[in-house]
Amino acid sequence: MRNYTYFTLTSICIFGLLAQGCGNSTQQSDQGPEHEVELELVDSIMVDKLEPLVIDDYRSDLGYFLFRETKSRKPILTDEKGTILKEFDILNEGPDGMGSYGTGYRLMDEQQWVAQNLMTGFFTYDYQGHQLGKFAPETAGLFSISVFSGRTKFTPIKKNGDWHLLAEEPNVFDHKAIDAEQLGAVFYDQAKSLIDMNLSSGEQKLLTSYPDGWEPKVSQRYIGNAFPLLAINQHSLKMGVLPTAGNQLFIFDYSGEEPILRDTVMLSHRHRPEQAPKAASSEDRWQDDYPVFTDLRVWKDGFLVGFHTRIPAEVMKSLRAKSEEYYKLPEFKVASKQYAKPYYIVIRDGKQFGVINKLPIDGNVDFMDEEGFIYINNNSSPEIERDYNVFYKLKIKN
């Protein structure tokens, strides 16, 4: 008989400098953009799988979760209680296979879902695992590869009856012809790494990656390629574009043919400098310890922005001097635990609403849905070893 852990649903408060306590009647929206918001645990979901999972998608209108195994990368479909409905055997070269490396999976509608292969593009499937279509983005070559362990780099949306995929794709332009370090700030005028693929017509459209109001572009300062993150609300088609350096989130209305800028949100946090330093290849790169943005997710009709503090450059220099494989050193693990910590900024109504400086449950933000729920995952390193996965469902208190 397996011993499952049962969770009492209690309110968990996070206190900031201005907070008086959970009973404070002051509205959070009046406490300033950097006040610490309160999180409340509302539920937990258990999935009977030994291998650690991450949530790639959830749709309340479909009643489905789409999980991904972290080692095999196999997609798994469950109901809202975590009961496994289907384990998809698609990571192969068979008739319905998409190849060996699936980087992410998203739900579309009652008939189909979509998968991404790192090298070959996107594939649509039905819920029996039969392949329906293949869509390869038009790229200029293979110049850059980035894989996020806990977030997908694309979102399916429906516009005017057609399915589209909005995706981050830095290989869509020729990195040799548009060389960031040679061009400097001019790079931001020429490089586009966000695409809109129409799955019905096959047409691919490039979207502006660095809006004109982005501070480094305005001041003509080169601060690295800063490839942007993208997230879009699948119902309102409100789209966030976040260059990974700097401190600005751009919110567009993409319900029409072209994105229309609606809000520019100035992001602030005590662990972020006011400006990203200039980048120079002739010296130690600022990327060694600059806290680039690593996460952008839809939260209700707003967004959640995430970043990690990083190991100081001098500490990294010392670790690299000890070994080329410094990341395997025990000292690196100690430094990571000491310095590399996650922080989140909450965006609501086109403004910064507050920050999350510490999660009330050990783990990391694994998924957010458009209803405003946050799912916390600690399955890769739980405090108590277990042979199943648990995801904690929280909400931000209004």
N, C-alpha and C positions, 0 to 999 in steps of 0.2 A: 504494500500500500504506500504510494508516494505521499510524502509530507509536503503539501503545498502551504505557502504562506498566505494568510488571510489579512487583508488590509482594512483597517478602520478608516473610513472616509472622514477626515478631519480637516479643518481649515489650517493652513500653514501660512504664517505671516513672515514676511521679510521686512526688516525695519531699516530705514535709511536715517540719515542725520535729522531729517525734518519730521520723521514719523513719530507720533506719540504712542501708537499701539494699535491693535486691531480694532479697538472700539472708537478710534478717532473719527469724528464726524466730518472732518475736513475732506472735501472732495480731492481725490488724487490729482485731478487735472489742474488744481490750483497750486500744487506743490512744486512746480518747476520741472523742466525737461529732464533733469538728472535725479529726480527722486526715485527711490527704489519701490517698485510696484509690489503688490501683495499677490501671491499665488495660492491657489486653493486646490487641493487634491480632491478629485471627484470620482475617480474610478481607476481600475487597473485591468489589464488584459493579459491573459496567459495563453501562450502558444506551445503546444506539446512537441517541441523540437529541441534536440540536444545542441545542435550547432547554433552559435549566436546569430540573431537575425537583426535586420534593420527594416524600418517601414519606408517603402518607396512611395506608397500612395494609399489614400483612404477616401472613399466617397460615401457619404451618408445616404445619398439618393439611390445608390446601387446596393448599399449594405455590404460592401466588400472592403477588406484590407488586401494590399498587395505587398508581400514581404520579399526580402532578398537575403539568402544565406550569405554570410560574410566571407566564407572560404570558397565554397563551390560556386557562389553567385547565382544559384538556382532560384527562380521566382516561385513563390508559394502564395496561393489564394486562400483566404479564410473569410468566414463571416464576421460580424461585428463582435462576437464573443471570443474570437480566436480559434474557432473550430476549423481545422484544415479541410478545405473543399477540393483542392487540386494542387499537385506538385507538377509543374510543367517541365517536361523533358525536352528542352529546346537548345541546350548548349552543346551542340554536336553538328556534324556535317550531313545529317540525314535529310530526307525530303522536307521536313518541317523545322529543320535546325537553322540556327542563325550564326553558328560558329561557337568558339569556346569561351569568349569573354563578353559576358553581358554586364554593362556598366549601369543600367538602370531600367526601371519599368514603371509605366503609368497607366491608369485606367482611362478609358474613353467613354464608352456607353454600355448598354446592356448586351451588345453584340461583340465588342472588340476591346482590346487593350494593345499597348505599344511597348516595344522593347528596343533598347539601343545596344549595338555592338561597338566596341571601342574603335575598330578598324573599318567596318563595312557599312555603318549607318543604322537605319531604323527598320523595324519589322513589325507588322501588325498581326495579331492572332485572335482567334475566337477563344471561348472559354473551355473548349476541349483541347486546345493546344495546336490547332491546325493553323498553319501560316496563311494569311490572307494577302499580304502585300509586302514589298520591299522598297525602301526609299533611301537612296544614297545622296547625301548633300553634295553639292558641287564645291570642291575644294581645290586649292592651288598646289597641294602637296601635303606632306606630313612634317610639320615644323615644330609642333608643340603638342604635348599630351598632358592632360591633367585629369585626375580621377578623384572625386570626393567620396569618401567612404560612406557618408551619411546623407547625401543629397543628390538628386538627379539634376542634370544640366539642361533639361528640356521640359516643356509643358504642352500637352495637347489642348487646343481650344477649338471651338466651333464658331465660324463666322459666315453669315449668309448661306448657311446650309452646307458649307465645306469644312472639312477638318484641316486644321493647320498645326504644325509643330513649331513652337518658338524655342530656339536652342542657342546655347553658347557654343560657338565653333571658331576658335582662333586660327584654324587652318584654312579658312575661307579666302584669306588673302596671302599673297606671296611675301613671306618674311624676308626674302633676299632683296626683292625690289622695294619693299616698304620696310626698311631696316630702322628699328626704333633708335638704336644708339647713334646711327649716322644722321638721322633726321632730327633728332631731339624732339622739341615740342611740336614740330610740323607733323610728326607721326600721328598725333591725335586727330588731325584733319583728314588723314588718308586711310587709317586703319579702321576696319569694321569687322567685328567678331561676333555679331548677333544676327541670326537668320530667322526668317519666316518661311517655312516650307508648306505650300499648299498641296495636301495629299491627293486632292482630286485632279488638279491640273498638272502637278509636278513642278510648278513654277517656284523658284526660290528668290526671295527678296532680302536684301541686306538692310539692316536697321542701324541707325546711328548709335555708336557705342559710347562716344564721348560728347555729351551735349555741349552746346556753345557756352552755357553758363557755368561749366565745370571750372573751378578756380585755376588749376594748372594750365588749362587751355586759354583762359582769359589772360593770365599773366605770362604765358609762353614759357612756363617752367617745365622741364622734362623731369618726371619723377618715377620713371620706369614704365613698362607697358601697361600696368594696372588694368589688365583685361577685366571687363565688367561682369558682374553677376546679373541675372535676369530672373524675375518672378512675376507671374500674372494671375490675377483673380479670374477663374474660368467662367464666372457668371457676369460680373460687372465689366470685365476686360480692362480693369485698371492695372497698369503694368509698371513695375519698378525696375529701374536701371541703376546699378550701383558700381561705379568704378572702384576697384579694390584698394586704391590709395586715395587720400584726400578725406573729406568729411561731408560729402553731399550725396543724397539720394534723390533721384529724379523720378517723378511719378507722372505717367502718361495715360491718356484715354486712348485705347486702341480699338474702340468699337467701330471706327470708320476705316477708310482705306489706308490712312497714314496715322502714325502716333501723334497725338497732340499733347504737348507739355501742359500739365495742370498745376503741379506743385514742385518746388525745389525745397527739400528739407535739409536744413543745416544740422548735422549730427554732432553731438558733443558727449564726451565721457572723460572722466578724470584720468583714465589710462590712455587717452589718445592726445597726441600733440595737435595744436591748432592747425599746423601745416605739415604736409609730407615733405621731407627734405628732398633736395635735388638728388638725382642719381648720377653716378659717374663710374664708368668701367675702370678707370685708372686707379681707383681707390677702393677700400672695403665698401661693399654695397650696403646701402641703408636697409635693404631687405633682410639683413641678418637679424635685426631686432625691431624693425618698424612693424606695428600691429596692423597688417593688411586685413581687410574684411574677408571673411571666409564663408559667410552664410547670409542668404537673403530668402525669406519665406513670407508667404501670404498669411496674415493674421486678420481674420474677419475681413473688413474692407480696407485694412491697412497692411502693415508689414512688420516683420521682425528682422533686425540686422544683427549679425553676429561677428565677433572677432576674438582672437586670442592674444594675450600678451605673449611676448617671446623671450627666449633666453638672451640675455645681454650679449652684445657683440664680443666683448672682451672674454666672456666665459666661453663662447663658441670658438673663439680663436685658440684658447687654451686646449679645448677638447679636440679640435682638428689637428693641433700639433702633436697630440698623443697617438692618433690613429686616423687613417683615411676612412675607416669604418667607425667613426666616432659615435654614430647612433647606436652601436652595439655596446658601448662602454657603460658600466654601472653608473659612472659619474654623470653620463648624459641623462639617464633615467631620473637620477636625483635632481638634476638641474631642471628637467622638464616639469617634474612635480612641483618644484619650488617656484618657477617663473611662468610657465605656460598655462595660463588659466583662461577659461571662456567667460565672455561678457556679452550681454545682449542689450540692444536698444529697441524700444517699442515705438512704432509709428502709428498714429491714429488721427484721422481727420486732417491729413496733410501736415501734421506737426509731430515733433518728438513728444511722446506721452510720458515716458519714464525709462528706467533701466532695470535690468536684472543682473545684479552683481554676484549672486550666489544662488544656485538651484537648491530648493529645500530637500531634494532627494539626490543622492549620489548618482551621477551619470551625466548624459549630455542631451541636448535637444535633438530629437530624432525626426520629428515631423510636427507640422502645424496644419490644421484644417481651416476652411473658410468659416466655420462656426466659432472659431476662436480657441479651440482646445490645443494644448501643447502636450506632446508625448515625449516622455523622458525614457531613455534607454541606458541601462547599465549592464547589459547581458554579457559584454566581453570581459568584465572584471567585477562581478558582484561580490559583496562582502561575505556572503555565504554561498558556497558552491551549490549549483542546482543543475538538473538535467532538463530544464524547460526554460522558456523565455518569458519575461514579464515586462510589460510596458505600462508606465504610470501616466495617467491622463489628468492633466491639471488645466486650470483656467486662470486668467488674469482677472482679479477682482476689479470691477468698474469703480 
